[in-house]
Amino acid sequence: MAQIFHPLTNVVSRATIFGALLLAGGAVGLAYVVSTSDYTTQVDFVRAQPVDFSHEHHVGGLGIDCRYCHTTVEKSAFAGLPATEICMNCHSQIWSDSPKLAPVRESFRTGKPLAWTRVTDLPDFVHFQHSIHVQKGIRCSICHGDVDEMPLTRRTSTLHMKWCLDCHRAPEQHVGPRSAVFRAPAAGDKGESEALATQYQVRKPTDCSACHY
């Protein structure tokens, strides 16, 4: 009986299958690299703001408490972005003629809020409750980084689901005194996380409904 297929057919078939698997694996690897890259996650990228606000100066230098500007962080899901009136409490007297603060003065004059760009911005399908994390002793810097050292605010975490779950699976590693939530870590804050996690009744929610509902 005459041979139907060329002798090289098996070789070509194997090479094609191997090549397809290699290409698929490469595509998956490339997708992972792109999705976790700083370009995609925006880690350490400084986003444009209407005013170049320095947390390093206001928080690290002047010692202004986070809650002075982020007024709802202890009682609602959203920490709140500073209203123009909060800025003008000081800047109606200090640097009141600075060109850099012209957008603030214009906002105060017209009543049109400043369009701040959120840096730590989760997708709409993710629910994050600031007040719960504050009450459980989760320091601001755990998620936002050391903003008191940032001349211009930048994101320090990927905000990927894995990043959230890593903390939710072992929250006792991140719990600190409630009194220290809004300040930089101090030597006396260490070594009591597990005891505080028990005291604050910290749970370990990892089911989908914890963040998606």
Residue pairs with C-beta under 8 A, 6 or more apart in sequence:
34 40
36 158
36 160
38 44
38 45
41 155
41 158
41 159
41 160
42 155
43 154
43 155
43 156
43 157
43 158
44 154
44 155
44 156
45 154
45 155
46 152
46 153
46 154
47 117
47 119
47 153
47 154
48 117
49 116
49 117
49 152
49 153
50 103
50 114
50 115
50 116
51 100
51 101
51 103
51 104
51 114
52 100
52 152
53 152
53 153
54 150
54 151
54 152
55 147
55 148
55 149
55 150
55 151
55 153
56 148
56 149
56 150
56 151
57 151
58 64
59 66
59 147
59 148
60 148
60 149
65 182
66 73
66 140
66 182
67 73
67 74
67 182
68 86
69 80
69 81
69 82
69 86
70 79
70 80
70 81
70 82
71 80
71 86
72 78
72 79
72 80
72 130
73 79
73 80
73 130
73 131
73 134
74 130
74 131
74 134
74 135
75 131
76 130
76 131
77 127
77 128
77 129
77 130
77 131
78 130
79 130
81 116
81 118
82 116
83 113
84 104
84 107
84 108
84 113
84 114
85 108
87 101
87 104
87 108
88 104
88 105
88 108
91 98
91 101
91 104
91 105
95 101
96 105
103 114
104 114
106 112
107 113
107 114
119 153
119 154
119 155
120 143
120 144
120 155
120 157
120 159
122 128
122 159
125 212
126 211
126 212
127 211
127 212
127 213
128 211
133 143
134 178
134 181
135 178
135 200
136 171
136 175
136 197
136 200
136 202
137 175
137 176
137 177
137 178
137 180
137 181
137 196
137 197
137 200
137 202
138 171
138 174
138 175
138 176
138 181
139 174
139 176
139 180
139 181
139 182
139 185
140 147
140 181
140 182
141 147
141 184
141 185
142 167
142 174
143 157
144 156
145 154
145 155
145 156
145 157
146 156
146 184
147 153
148 184
157 163
161 211
164 211
165 206
167 173
167 174
168 204
168 205
168 206
168 210
169 204
169 206
170 204
171 197
171 202
171 203
171 204
172 193
172 194
172 197
172 202
173 193
174 193
175 193
175 194
175 196
175 197
175 200
175 202
176 185
176 189
176 192
176 193
176 196
177 189
177 192
177 196
178 200
180 186
180 189
